[in-house]
Amino acid sequence: MKMKFAVGDQTYEIRPISQEDLEAILEVYRQCEDFLALGPVPTASMEMVLKDLEISKNEGGIFCGIFVQDGKMAGIIDYVPENYGGDPKRAYLALLMIGAPYRSQGLGQAVVKAFEDEIRKDARITTIMSGVQVNNPQAIKFWQRQGYRIVSGPILHPDQTTAFDLRKDLDGIVDL
Ligand SMILES: CC(C)(COP(=O)(O)OP(=O)(O)OC[C@H]1O[C@@H](n2cnc3c(N)ncnc32)[C@H](O)[C@@H]1OP(=O)(O)O)[C@@H](O)C(=O)NCCC(=O)NCCS
């Protein structure tokens, strides 16, 4: 479940978070308030972090920190490795947030690749689903560059965000 990768000469590790990481997660959330501002609750809080951890747990998710070599947390990724929506072939990338100081250095792209390599270890998984808020054009561009296609119209979710469904097929055939 641990994923290691490098960007340039910096190495990173993705691993499931533990109780001691809560403050660091909150700090990443604070560094992502530009993103939170696109949704219903613009301000980061421990309550928000704990709620997201609870939702992840209930959906069979693995909530991970993205750690720099020095131990600092640069971001988080939350994913469901299998059986998403009752389909054994589907994984789900629920949330990816890179803290503002760590963005635009190729880290987001490297995290997505490390995550996909991990998912591909389970040969049953053919499809990764995700979602992106309709009012986040930079993220839409980012996901399309990683090979994710928009496969729905705008959907209003219970958390009051409006998002497109995203999909990437892992057999290497990408419909462009
Ligand atoms: C969207 C997000 C995950 C992208 O992560 P990131 O680490 O900034 O992404 P990358 O650096 O891999 O790619 C982003 C940009 O950096 C560029 N880039 C890639 N490698 C690079 C490198 N080695 N050096 C400099 N720039 C690089 C990319 O071309 C891309 O360019 P553009 O956005 O200017 O067109 C991140 O910005 C984020 O967490 N945002 C807030 C939360 C959010 O919106 N999450 C998505 C929710 S679905």
The ligand as an ORCA input file, in Angstrom:
! r2SCAN-3c Opt
* xyz 0 1
  C      -5.006     20.003     -9.626
  C      -3.740     19.585     -8.873
  C      -3.954     18.234     -8.217
  C      -2.572     19.497     -9.864
  O      -1.386     19.168     -9.128
  P       0.025     19.829     -9.510
  O       1.064     19.193     -8.657
  O      -0.057     21.311     -9.477
  O       0.127     19.310    -11.008
  P       1.392     19.187    -11.932
  O       2.500     20.065    -11.457
  O       1.684     17.777    -12.131
  O       0.792     19.785    -13.262
  C       0.246     21.106    -13.207
  C       1.066     22.052    -14.067
  O       2.458     21.960    -13.842
  C       3.114     21.712    -15.091
  N       4.272     20.867    -14.808
  C       4.356     19.539    -14.887
  N       5.604     19.132    -14.571
  C       6.304     20.242    -14.238
  C       7.627     20.470    -13.801
  N       8.528     19.472    -13.654
  N       7.979     21.747    -13.522
  C       7.108     22.761    -13.690
  N       5.838     22.582    -14.121
  C       5.441     21.355    -14.388
  C       2.119     21.021    -15.923
  O       2.388     21.157    -17.305
  C       0.872     21.755    -15.514
  O       0.814     22.969    -16.219
  P      -0.421     23.980    -16.192
  O      -1.320     23.640    -15.041
  O       0.231     25.308    -16.026
  O      -1.098     23.818    -17.522
  C      -3.339     20.644     -7.825
  O      -3.203     21.899     -8.452
  C      -4.306     20.774     -6.685
  O      -4.297     19.988     -5.754
  N      -5.168     21.796     -6.713
  C      -6.107     22.085     -5.627
  C      -7.081     20.999     -5.409
  C      -7.749     20.565     -6.668
  O      -8.217     21.371     -7.456
  N      -7.797     19.253     -6.831
  C      -8.444     18.632     -7.937
  C      -9.767     18.232     -7.459
  S     -10.535     17.128     -8.575
*
